Amino acid sequence: MSRKVARLPLREPAIRPSFRRERRALNNGVWPVAGCDEAGRGPLAGPVVAAAVVLDPKRIPRGLNDSKKLSASERERLYVQICAGSQVAVAFGSTARIDRDNIRQASLWALARAVAGLPVMPRLVFVDGCDKIDVSCDCEAVIRGDGLVLSIAAASIVAKVTRDRLMARLGLAHPGYGFERHMGYSVPEHFAALARLGPTVHHRKSFAPVAAALGACKPDAARVAASVLPL
C-alpha cells in the first residue's frame, strides 16, 4: 500500500488595501471620500496622532499599505508622496486628554478633529476600527481597514510618520528615555528608564506602569522633573 503524502497548505495570497470602496462611492457621485486612522494608542508616552487623507484618484502613490507592514524608509517615502498629491490633515490627542477621557475617547476625538481639518469637508469617511466618529458627513467604520481601504492605509502612514518624528524630537529633549527608538511603547528599555529617571510630563499617568513609577517617585523629585521638562 502506498502511503498518502500530506500536502502542504497553499499559501494564501497577501491581502493589500484597494481603492474599491472609494471608487464605488465616486461612481455613485459621492466625493470627496476620506480615510482616517490613528497611531499611538498603546504607548506609555506621547500623544495619540490621527490623520485624515483624501487621495487623488489620478495620483495614488504606488505601494500604499498598512503602515505596520512597511519599513520606516518606505513609510517616509510614501508620506512625502501622500502629502504632495492628496488632501491631508493631522490632529493630536494630548496626554492630558488621554488621562482625562481615556485613550479610546481621545483617539476618536483626534480622528474627528483630523477630518474637520481637511481643506474640503468629505461627504464620506472611512475610519479604521469598529467605532464611527463624530463628523458632519457619512461615516463607515472598517475593521482592519488599514489593510483593506487605500485611503485608510494612507492615513495610517501619515499618522505613524508624524508621531515617530514627534517622538524622535522628544527623545532629543529628554535623553535617557530612548523615545527615538521605541516611540514610547512598553519595552524593557522604557521600563528601565522609568525606574531610573521617573516619568516625564509626556507620560500617560493613567497607564498602569506610569502610575506605578509615579508612586515610586519622591514627591519633591516629581515636582522638580515636571518643572524642568518642556511641554
N, C-alpha and C positions, 0 to 999 in steps of 0.2 A: 504493500500500500504506500502510495506517495503521500508525504506529509504536506499539509497546506501551509504555505508560507504566508505569514502575516504581512499584510500590506501596510506600508506607512501611510498615515493620513495625508491627503492632498493639502498642500499649503494654501491657506485661504488668501485671496488677493487683498493687498493692503487697501484699506478704505481711505480715500482722500476727500477733503471737502470739495464741494462743487458749487457752481453758480445756478443750480437748477431752481431753487426756491426764489431767488432774486429774479431770474429770467421769467419765471411763471408770473410773478407779480407785475413785471414790466410789460409782458404781453397782455395782461389784463388792465393795463392803463394805470397801475399803481406804482408811482415813483415820485420822489426818491425812496429807496429802501436802505436802511442802515443795519449793521450788525454791531453788537456790543458785547464786551467781555471785560473781566477784571483780572488783575494779578495781585497776589499778596494776601490771600485770606488766611493762610496758615502761619506766617512768620510771627516771631515774638516781638519784632520791632519794625518800625516804619509804617507808613500809611498803606491803605489798600488803594490801588490805582485802577481806574476804569477808563475804557476808551470806546468811542463810537466811530464807525467808519462807513462812509457811503462810497463804494467802489464805482469807478467809471467803467461801464461795460466794455468800452473800447480801449481801456488802458489797464487791464488787470495784470499785475505782476506775475510772472511765472514762478512756480514753486511755493505758492502760499500753502500753509499747512498749520495745524495746531502748533502753537509756539513751543509746547513741551517736546515736540518731535523734531525740532530744529536745533542746530548748533548755535552758539552765540554769534558767530560770524554770519551765519545765514539769516538770523533774526535782524542783525544790524543792516545787512544789505537790503532785505525786504522792507524794513522800517523806512529807509530812505525812499524807496520806490513807492511805497504806500502814501507817504506824506507828500510826495511830488505829484501824484496823479489822482488823489482821492480827497474827499472832504473828511477831515479828521478833527475830533475833539477829545480832550482828556480831562478827567476830574479826579480829585483826591479825597478819600475819606480819612481824615486825620486820626492819629492815635487817640486824641481826646474824644472824638466822636465814637470810635470803636469801643473805648472804655465806657462811654455813657450809654450807647444804644445797643451794643453787641456787634460782632463782626458781620453777621448776616445783614442786619439793617443798615450798617454803614456801607456795605458793598452795594446794596440795592439803591441807596441814596446816591452814591457816586455814579452808578450806571445811569440813573435818570438824569443827573446833572451833566454827564458827558453827552447824552442825546440832546439835551436842551442847549448845549454849547455848539452844536453843529451850525455852520453858516446858513443852511436851509433846513427847516424842520422836515424830517421824513414823514411819509404817510404810513409807513410800516417799519417796525423794528423787530429784528430777530435778536433774542438775548440768550446767552448760554446758560443752561441750568433748567431748573423746574419752576422758577419764580418769575412772574411777569413784573415789570417795573412801572412806576407811576409816570407815564408820559401822555402827552396830549395827542396821541395817534394810536393806531392799532399796534398791538404788541403780541408777539408769539414766542413763548419760551421753548427752547430746543435743548433737550438733554444731550450732553456731549456735543453740543453744537459747534464747538471749535474744531471738531474733526469732521463735521458734516456740511456746514454752511460757510461759503467762502468769505463772506463779509465778516462773520464772527471770527474766523481764523485770522483775518487781517487785524481785527480789533485786539485779538489776543496777543499778536506780535507787538502792536503799538503799546499796549498796556505793560507787557513784560519788559520791553526795552526801556520804556520811560522809567519804570520802577527800578530796574537794575542800575540805570545811570544815577538815579537819585541815591540809592543805597551805596554806590561807589563813592559819591560825594560825602555821604555821612561817614563812610569809612575813613576818609581823609581827615574829617573834622574830629573823629573820635578814634584815634589809633589804639590798637589793642583788642578791639572787639571783632575785627575781621568781617565787618559788614560788606566790604567789597568782594569777598569770596563767597560767603554763604547767604548774602542778601537778607539777613535777619532770621533765617529759618532755624529750626531746632536741630542743631548738630553739636557734637561734642565740643568743638572749638568755641561755640557760642555759650554753651553751658559753663565752660571753664572761665570764660571772660566775665560772665555774670557773677560767678562765685568770687572771682578775684577783684573785679572793679566795681561791681554793683550795677544796677540799671541806669540808663541814661533817660533823658526826657523823651526820647524817641521810642522807648519800650512801652509795650501794651500792658499796663498794670493789671488789667482784668484777666490776663492769661496766667494760668497757674504757676509756671516756672518763674515768671517775673514777679508775681506776688510773693512767692517763697523767697526770692532773692531780696526783695524789699524788706521782708520781715527779718531777714538775717542781717540787714544793714543797721548800723547805729544811726539813730535819728539825726544827729548832727552831721554825720558823713553824707547822708542822703540829701540834706539841705544844701550842703556845700557843692555836691555833684550837680544838683539842679541849677545852682546859681552860676556855675562856670561853663555849663554846656549850652551852646546856642540852640535856639528853637529852629 
